[in-house]
Amino acid sequence: MENINVRSTEVENVCPATVLQRIPVIINKILETLPMKSLHACARVCRTWNEIVKKIKQTRTSLHWLCVQGEDEENQKDHNIVEDLTMSFQKLTSEPAHVFVFCTSSLFEESLYVPSKSQSRRPRLCKSQSYDVESFITSLLPSSCKCYSVAADGIIGSSVNKTVEIEHSVMAMTYLAIPRLPGVEIYDFFIDLNKHIPPMTPEIPDLFNVEEVTTVPYDQEVKAILFFSDLHFCPQEIQLGLLDYYNGCPVVGGYVDHIVTPLSECGLDESSDSQVRCIALCGPNVQVASVVVKEDTDSEKEIEKELLKLKACNLPTEKSFAFMFACLGRGKSYHHGKENVESSIFRKIFPQTPLFGFFGNGEIGMNYLHPYDSMENGFKSKKTKTSRHHPKLSHAYTSIFLLVSITSC
């Protein structure tokens, strides 16, 4: 009887975590159901759990995205955005390595108020903490995650089964979270126009040296450059220099109201008021195609015809995303009061591909339409050095679409 009591006491003193350590199959099944934030907490329990979490993280390669919009009521405008974003990032199943954020200038110019998490204060004295958009998003992300943010007059964003175009004074934001994927690398670098393009100097091509600003390793294959400027004008020679240096890969983007990045991060002088942010999409598992919907292309049939050129490239869409950079003049008013025209046509052609972007003050882009051969798992036409006849990169009253496909994941 005494032995039974001793064993009973031993069982009572056994930690549940210790029991689970002896049954790794059960641990694995339980941890597989958890979102990434909970996994990080579990990884700190013990060495065994930490190793299991590492293996689970390697198998998770899903993209995540969301578009949030504030309520019309003034008292609710912050609450819904903060709450929706917080919940969304808490539920991520893949650990984001890169996050693209497009927000409206109306949201950028406001502060987001988040309830304080401090437990030392008495509840009635607990006040909200004020964040700008960049700081708030960064607070929700792992410290190793890189955030690329811009603010414009309007944005194009995607939720689970819907893509919308949000214009003018509405407070809204959309994000795309990309985990670390094999064969996919993303780098960003900045160009100080005051430094690299001195005023009143006509010999611009000889002055701009991409090697002075790029952070992309020499051995990386650059598939596309996203080009954002917070000025209303940037010499086309800058974009052409990138086009030549990276062997004709598409350079797409536009002019925004704000590049939401601290000057200390981008390495610019504090007195600088002219900056360009370039984001390079690189790696053997990245395939791209782009098309320009020209200013005189206004009917829905004509727009669909242009976007079908992307479809004809036969890029795999199982893991894909796309960017749309449109002129401020191509929104609802351009289409006679009809909303979401161009984004809806894109979603009709690519129903599983989320779309992100903005309405800017000018567009950067080019047609890049190489057919993809799935049998050879590559492009039929490989990129070659650009000819001396450059494509037109700067546009107005157009919409630029860039389709990005991630293969072999």
Residue, then its C-alpha position, 0 to 999 in steps of 0.5 A: m500500500e505504501n509503494i502505491n502511494v509513493r508512485s501516486t505521489e510521483v505521478e502527481n509531481v510529473c510536469p505535463a511538459t515532461v510527459l509530452q517530451r517522451i511522446p514526440v509524435i503528440i507534441n508535433k501534432i499539437l504544435e502543428t496546429l498553432p500559429m507562429k506567435s504561439l510557436h515562438a512561445c512554445a519554443r522556449v519551453c525546452r530544447t526538445w520543443n525548440e527543435i520541433v518548432k524549428k522543423i515546423k517553421q521550415t515547412r510553412t511557406s504560405l503567403h499572408w495578406l490583408c486589407v483593412q479600412g477605418e470606419d466612418e465614425e471618428n471614434q472607431k477609425d483607429h480601433n478597427i484598423v489596430e484590432d484587425l491588424t493585431m489579430s491578423f499578425q497573431k494568426l500568421t502561420s508562417e514567420p514573415a521575412h519580408v512585409f510590403v505595406f501600402c497605406t493611404s496618406s490619410l492614415f500615414e498622417e494620423s496616429l494609431y492609438v493602442p491600449s497600453k500593455s503595462q500591468s503596473r498601472r492602475p486600470r483607470l490610469c492606463k492610457s493608449q500608446s500612440y504609434d505611427v503606421e510604420s512603428f505599429i507594423t514593426s511592433l507586430l513583426p519579428s525583429s528579423c523581418k524587413c518592412y517596405s512601406v509607402a503611403a499614397d493618395g489611394i491603395i489597391g489591396s487584397s483580403v482573402n477573397k476580395t481585391v479593392e481599390i481605395e481612393h482619396s481620403v479614406m484611412a486604409m492599409t494593405y500588407l503582403a507578408i512573405p516568409r523565407l522561401p528557398g530560391v527567393e531573396i529580396y534586397d532594398f537600397f536607396i538613392d539620394l537624388n541630391k547626391h547622385i544627380p547634381p542639378m544643372t548637369p546634363e550628363i546624367p547617365d555618366l554620373f549615376n553609378v548603380e554600384e555605388v547604391t545597390t546592396v544586391p550581392y553580385d552573384q544574385e540574379v535580379k528578376a525585377i526592381l520595384f521603384f518608388s520615389d517620394l518626388h513628383f519627378c525623377p530623371q528617367e536616366i535613373q531607371l534606365g541605369l537600373l535597367d541596363y545594370y540588371n540586364g533588362c529586368p522589369v523596373v516598375g513602380g511609381y511616385v508616392d506621397h511618402i516613403v515610410t522609412p526612417l532616414s537612419e535606416c536608409g543611410l541618407d543625410e538628415s537634410s535630404d528631401s529627395q529619395v528613391r527606394c528600390i526593392a530587388l526581387c531576386g533568385p532562381n525561383v522567382q519568375v515575373a511578367s509585367v504589362v503597361v495598360k496605356e492611357d488610351t486603354d479605357s474600355e473593360k474589354e481592352i483592359e482585359k485584352e492587355l491583362l491576358k498578355l500576362k496570362a499568356c506567359n504561363l507563369p505558375t500561379e499556385k504561389s503568386f502575387a502581383f502589384m498594380f501601380a495606377c495613376l490617380g486619374r484611373g480610378k472610379s471617376y475614370h471609369h464613369g463612377k464604377e469601382n474596382v474596374e481594373s483590379s476586378i478584371f485582374r482578379k477574374i483572370f488570376p482568381q488565386t493571386p492577391l493584388f497590391g499597390f497604389f494610386g500615385n502621381g506617375e507610373i514607372g513600368m514596361n512590358y516584360l512578357h516572356p513565355y514560361d515553359s513549364m516542361e523546361n521549368g524556365f523561360k523560353s526566352k532568357k534575358t539578354k543585355t538591353s539594346r540601345h533602344h530603351p523602352k519608355l519607363s515613365h508614364a502618366y494615366t496608365s496602370i502598371f501590373l507586375l505578376v510575380s510567381i514563386t516556383s519550386c517551393 
